[in-house]
Amino acid sequence: MEPKESKDKELEKKEEKLEIFIGGGIELISEEEAEKTKKFINPNATALRNLDADLFGKFKPKYYGFIQQCQLCAFGPCDLSRNRKGACGMRLNLQMSREALIISISGASSYLARASELYKYAVKKYTYFEILNLKKEETAIINLLCGYDPIMVGDLKKALRYGNEQIVHLISSTHMGQEASDFDYNSKALHAGMVSLLALEIYENLRKFLYEKEKKIYAKNEIKGNIVVIGEFVKTFSLLNLPVNIIRLGSDDVNYINSIVNYSYEILKYADVIVIGEGNVKCDIIEMAKNVGIPVFATSSRNLAGLADISNLSVDEIFNKIKNKEICGGFINNEEKLAKIILTLVEKNPKEAKNPEAAEASGVKNELIKEINISEKLEKSPIILLFGDANFSDLNKNDLNEILNNFLSKNFFVFTAGDIGFSVELKHENLINLGSKSAGVHLIENLIIKASERIGEIPVGNFDKIAEYIRNKFNIVGIFLGSTTQEDFSISNGVMRLGIPVIFGSQGIKFRREFRGDIIVDYSKDDYNGNYNEIFKTHPQKNFSFPHLCISAKTKDEIITLIPKMVIRS
């Protein structure tokens, strides 16, 4: 009989060969060549620091210290107001930039976690070796940062590993005594934003792959119930194979053909079952569901909502416990089991008939944008990329439509991505709804490809050159208008590093800082420390005649004034 030790060694060798085979797709540049040519492959937090220094040399931070103290360690809380130092020597500008980094990391890790979870699902169901069939522009950010083309599902592992490594490194720098410069915290926040763009691309490619594999459309007469799905990320691919209406409350991260998007929690009256994911889920959803007697199932370990893990129970056991009101739902980490229990509930526990047509009428059908072609006309025209949430504060959707109509009439192109697209009530040939927030990455991918063509080099390792071209040649501005999330803030940092300026709504100052063109702070020194006192001087009213890298606007008129200044390159 063969010894156990030799069998283990043989298994290790097989696993090693498998890892090599699936480990990287088509490598577009060797490590040796990248080192010789000084290209940035898998750039760490210091690799693009000079690029950030150039940006912050032109656009200086204006901090907003709503809470002027630090409570992050047991030496505190430390009062940092009036330029005081904390126990560790930290001043308020450093604390504000550290908090901005933490927010940016939170947003980047959100999409990175979703991409990682979706990757595991795809590998488990379709193996490492299933072909992705991706177009050139669909891997632009992986090319740019990681230097390879993913061919199979397993090839995405290397890019995910890189992203996760960067997040761990960045979060460690927020520990007490780890960083002593607001410049470097701001640089790291842009680095986290860059990682979020990579995560968006991986996530988009995986959900497109899985959607094409698992979609199934049911005729209206086969529909047996209505499922309300809440949250930005729900692995509900198995629900595609159920004869149910999927009513999405909020933006649609997976573009189902039989999906309806709605914004009002009144839509719960149509629900037979509620499925929750993560992000944009109200904390009182369980309470609301109990009030109307609707079972709730959590699908993400990042939002368990206090529900018991019932993944190991059989479908019949779960059904009986819900029927007998022993439980109001639970956490299920098995998508196929979730689909089975939902089908059992709508078939065995029929409620008063609801009207799917009424549900559809109160929502919006989502469509998948197949591709974006950055033509010569689009390349030369000004572009507005409208991102994120629609939770307006000082502005409303009428203001938004007036702003967009103003610029559409001047031959601007407007791309929308995320919830805010549903607040746009205009029709124009230059108005393009990309769909979910993550789909906004497709415009960025195409800008990268076009920039690489113009500089005469492939994207691989040329982040600095491509960012410089976009900053100086493309007439584009990103707008995050609602009361935005950490994800939006992280994405904004990513597009800023690519040279795309950003306008926030009035709530944007809650992210701790702006980068403005009308502030003088000396970042020309080798240590990048600048002048602490200047940063917190009372500045005059914002000068909207200056270009800015990132600024918040309170009114419709301020936004209309800012867009031309920030979108037109000299």
N, C-alpha and C positions, 0 to 999 in steps of 0.2 A: 504493500500500500504506500502511495506517495506521501511523504511527510507534509504536514500542514504548513510548515515554514516555506517550503519550495512553492507550494500552491499560492501562498500569499504574495511571494515575490513575483510570480508569473502574473497574478492579478494586477499588481502595482505597475508592471511593465505595460500591460494592456491599457490600463487607465492613462498612463503617461502618453502612449501613442495616440489614444483617443483625444487627449487634451491638445496635443500638437496638431492633429488633423483638423480639429474644430476651432482652434485657438485664434484665428485672425483673419480669415478671408484672404483677399488678394492684397498683399503688401505693396503699397505704391512707392515706398522709399525705404531703404535700409537704414538702420540706426547709424551705421558708419557714415553714410552719405548725408544724413540729416545733421550729424555733428560737424562734418566738413563744411557744409553749406550754411550752417547756423540757422537751420529751419527749426520751427517749434513743434516737435512731435510730442504728444502727451505733455503739454506745458504745465509746469507747476506754478505755485503762487508767485514766484519771483520772475518767471520767464518773460512776462509781458509788462513788467513793472515800468520799464522805460516808456512804453506806449502810453501807459496810464499817467506817467509824469508829464508827458506832452499834453495830454488832455487836461490835466489839473493845472498845468501851467497857464492854460487859456481860460479855464472855467474854475472858479474858486468856490469852496464850500460856504454856504450860509446855513448855520445850524439852528434848530428849533428845540430848545430844552424845555418841554412841557413839564417834565418831572426832573428837577435839577438836583438829583441825588443818585447814588449808586447803591444797590442792595444785592449785589451779586456774590458777596462773600461775607463771612462772619465777622470781619473787621467793621462792617458797616452797620446801619446805613450811614453813608458819608455825604455830607452837604457839599455840593460842588458849585453852588451859586456864587456869584460875584468873583469868579476866577479862583475860587478856593481849590485846594488839592485834597484828594482823598487819602486814606491811610497808605495806599500803594503809590502815591504821587500822581495819580490820574486827575486831569482836569476835565471840565465838562465837554470840551470839544472832542476829546479822546473817547469819553463815555458815549457821546452821541454817535460817533462813527462806529464804535464797537456795537452799539445797539442796531445800527443800520446793517452791519455785517450779519448779526444774528438773524435779523428779519430776512435778509437775502438768502442765507443758508436754509432757513425754514422753508422758503418758497422753492428753492432748487431741490431740496431733499424730498419735497412732496412729489414732484413729477419723477424724480429718480427712483423713489420707492415704488411708484405705480409702474414704471417701466420695468423694474426688476421683478415685480410680482407677475406682470403680464408675460415677461420672458420665461419665468419658471412654468407658467401655465402652458405656453406654446411648446416648450421643450417636452414637458410631460405628455402632452397630447399628440404632438406631431414629430418628436425627436429632434435632435440637434441638426439633422441633415436635410430637413425640408427646405426647399429653395424659396427665397424671399421674392424674387422677381422685382427688384427695385430699379428705378430709373436713376440716371446720373445725378439729377438735382435732389433726389430723395435721400442721398447719403452725403450731401455737401458738407455738413458740419462734422460728421464722423471722419470724412476725408481731411478736412481742415485741421481738426484737433488730434486725431488718432492715427492718421496716415495710412488708412487701408479702406478697401471696399468690402462690406459684408455681403456674402453670397448666400449663405445658409443661416437659419435661425441661430445656430450656435455661435456664429461669427460675431453676434452682437455682445457676447460675453465680455470681450476685451474692452469695448467702449464703456460698458456698465462698470467694469472693475475700475477703470480710470476715473470715472465720475465719482464713484463711492470713495476712492482713495482721496480725491481732492476735498470732498465734503468733510471727511474725518480730519484732514490736515487743517482745514479752515476753522472748524469748530474748536479745535484745540487751541488756536491762537486767541480765542476769546477768554481763556483762563487767566486768572489774576497773574500779572507779571509776565505775560507772554508777548505783548506788543506795546510799544511806547510811542507810536506815531499815528496821528489821525490820517495822514496820507496813506500809510500802509493798510490801515483798516479799510479805507475807501477803495484802495486798489484791490484788496481781497474781496470786497463786496462785488466789484465788477467781475472778479474771477468766479465767484459763486454764480453770478448771473450768466456767465459764459457756459458754466456747467449745466445750468437750467435749460439753455438752448439745446445742448447735446441731449439732455434727457427728453425734451419735447420731441426731437427728431426720432429717437429710438422708440418712444411711446407711440408716436404717429405711425411709424412703419409696422410695429407689432399689431396695433389695432386694425390697420388696413389689411394686413396679412390674415388675421383671425376673422375679420368681417367677411372677406372673400371666401374663406374656407367654410364658414358656418352659417351664412345667411340663408334664410328660407322665408318665403312670403306666403301668408295664408289668405285665402279668399275671405271676404267679409262674412259670408254665411257660416264659416267655420269658427269664428271668434267666440270663445266661451267665457271670457272675463277680461277685466282691466287691471293691469299691474302698474302702480305708481312707483317709479324709480327716482330716488332723491340722492343727489350728490354728484360730485365731479367724476368719480371713478367707481364703477360697479362692474365686476367681471360677470356680466350677464349674457355672455355669448350663448349659453345653453338656453336662455329664454327665447332666442331667435327661433328655436324649434318648437315653441309652444303656440297653440292657437289662441293667443291673447293680444289685446292692445297694450303696447308699452307706452305709458304716458310719463314723459320725463318732466320732472319739476326742476326747472333751471336748464343750464346749458347741456348739450348732448355731447358727451365725450366719445361716444361710439355712434356712428351715423347709421342707425337702423332705418330701413325703409318703412317698417310698420311702427315707427316711433313718432310720438306727438310731444311737442315741447310746450310747456305751460309755466306760468309764473305764480299763479295764485294758489295758496294752500286750500282754497275752496275746491280745488280739483280732487281733494281727498274723498269727496262724496261719491266719486265714481269708482273708488278703489275697492277691489276684492282683497288685495294683498299690497303691502308697502315693502319695498326693498331699499335699504339705505347703503350708501357707500361712504366716501369721505369728502370733506370740503363742501362748504355751503349747505350743510345740513343743520337745521335748527336744533338747538340743544333740548327743546321740549317736544320733539317729535313723538317720543314714546307716550308722553302724557296726552298729546293730541289724538294719537291713534287709539289709545285706550278709551277715550271719551266717545269714540264712534264705533268701537268694537272691531277694529281692523288689525289683523296680525302684522307684526313688523319683523323683518329678517335683516340682520346686519351681515355684510359680506366682506368687510375689510377689518383686519386686525388693528388698523389705525383709528377705527371708530366703532368700538364694541357697544357703546351706548348703555352699558350696564347689563346687557342681555347675557343669559347663560349660554355656554357653548353646547349646542345640541347636535353637533356634527356626527357624533357616534350613535345617536338614536336612529332607529329605523323610520321610514316614512310613515308607517302606520302608527308608531308610538308618538311621533310628533303631531300627527293629525288628531289623535285621540286626546292628547294633552291640551291642544288648542281648543278642540270642541268642548272639552270639559272645563275650560277656563282655568286650567292649572298653570298655563304659561300664556304670555301674550305674544310670543314669538321667540326668537333666539338668534345666536350667531351660528352660521353654517359656512364652513370653509370649503365645501365641496359643491361646485357649480351644478353638477348633474343631479345631486340630491336635492339642491334648492329647486331646480326645475321640476323635479318629480313631486315635491311637496306642494309647490304652487299649483301644478296641474290637479293634484288630488283635492286641494282646497276649493278650487273653482268648479270642480266636477261634483264632489261629494257634499259640499256645503254651499249650495247655490243660494244667493241672496236675491233680494228684489232686483228685477232686471234693470240694468242701467243702460243708458243710451250712448254707445260709442261715438255716434255721429255728433252728439252734443259735446262730448269730450274733445273730439277732433275740432269742432268749430271754435272752441275756446282756446285752442293752442295753435302752434305753428309747425308745419311740416319741415323737417330738416332735409337738406340735400347735400350730397358729398360733392365738393368741387374737385373735379378730376385732375386738373393741372393749371398752372399759371405760366403764361408765356411772356417773359420780359422782352417785349419787342423794342425796336428802336424808338417807337413813339412813346412807349411807357418809360423807357430809360431816360428820355429827355423831359418827360412831364413831371410836375411836382406830385408827390405821393403822400397821402395821409394813411397811416396804419392805426386803426382804432381798435384798441385791445381791451379785454377784460370785462369787468362787471358793470352793471347798470344801476347800482344803488346810488342814485343821485342825491346830492345834498343841496347846495346852493343853486345848482342848475337843474333843469328838467328836460324831458325828452323833446319838448317843443324847441327849447334852446339848442339842443343838439342838432335837430333837423334843420334849423335855421342856419347854424354854423356850416353844416355840410353842404346845404343847398348853395350857400354863398360861394364855396370853393369849387363845387362841381360845375357851377356856371362859368367858372374861370378855367375850365379844362384840367382841373386837378383829378387824379385818380384816388378813390377812397376804398380801402380794404378794411373789412371788419372781421374780428375774430373773438368769439366769446359771447356772453350774455348781452353785451351792449348792442350787438347786431340786431336784436329783436326790438330795440327802441328806435331803429331807423325806419321811417315810414316813407321813404323816397324811392323813386324808380329812376334810374339813370344808367346809361351804358357804361359809364366810368365808375359805377358803384358795384363792388364785388363783395359778397358775403362768403368768407372762407369757411364758416361753420363754427366748430368748437374753438375754445381758446387755444388749445394745442395745435390746431390747424394753421394758426398764424405763422408757425415756423416755416411753412411752405414759401411764403413771400421772401423771408429772410434767406432761405436756401437759394432761391433764384437770384437774389441780389449777389450772393457770394459767387455763384457760378458766372454771372455776367461780369462781375468785377475781376475774376480770375482770367476771363477771356480778354478783358481790356488791358490787363498788365502783362499778358502773354505768358502766364504760368498757371500750372494746375493749383488747386486750393491747398494741397498738402503742405502743412507747415508754414504757410504764408499768411498767418493771421494778421501780422502787423501791416503787411503791404496791402492786403485786401481791406482792412479796417481804414487805412489811410485813403484808399481810393474811394470807398463808400462815403467817408466823411467829407471829402473834397469834391466829389463828382456827382453823387446821387442826391437829388432834391427830395428828401424824405424826412418826415417827422413822425414819431410815435406818440399817440395820445391815450392816456389812461384816465378816464374822466370820472368814473364812479368812486364810491368809497371802496378802494381796491384792497385786494388781499396780499398776503406775503408772496404768493405765486406771481402776481402782477408786478410787485416791486422787484422780485428777482429777475423776471423777464426784462424789465426796464433797464436793469443794470447790464444785462447781456447785450441788449441792442445799443446801449450807450458805449460799451467797449468796442462795438463794431463801428462807432462813429455816427450813430443815429441819435439826434437829440430827442428829448422826451418832454411832453407837457402833461402834468397831472392836474386833476381838478383841485378844488380848494382843500380837500382832505389829504393831498399829497404831502403837505408839510408834517403830517403825523409820522412819516417815515424818517424824520429827524433832520433831513438836510436837502438843500438844493445845490446845484452846481451852476453858478451864475457868471455871466460875462461882465457884470457891472461892479464886481467886488475885487479889491486889490489885496492879495495875500501873497507873500513871497515864498514860492515853492522852488526857487532857483538854486537854493543851497543844496549841497551834496546830501545833507541829512534829511531833506524834505520836510523839516519840522515847521517851517513857516513862522508866522507871527501870531501867537495865540491871542493876544489882546485884540488884534484887528478883526479876528473872526467874530467876536461877540460885541463889537461896537454897534451902536444903533445905526443901522443903515437908512438912508433916505428911501422914499417910496420906490418900489421896483421900477427899473427903467426898461420898459418893454421895447425900446428902440434898439437895444443890444441883442445880439445873439446869445443864447444860453445853451448849456448841455442838458440841464434838467431844471424845471421851474414849475411852480404851482400857480394856477390862475383861478380867481374867484368868480369872474363874471364872463358872460358870453362875449362882451366887447373885448375883454382882455385876451381871450383865446383867439378871436378874429385878428387882433393886432399881432399876437405872437406867432401864429402859424407862418405867415410869409417870411418873418425874420429868421425863423428856425429852419425852414424848409429850403430856402433858396441858398445855394452855395455860391461863393464868389468865384 
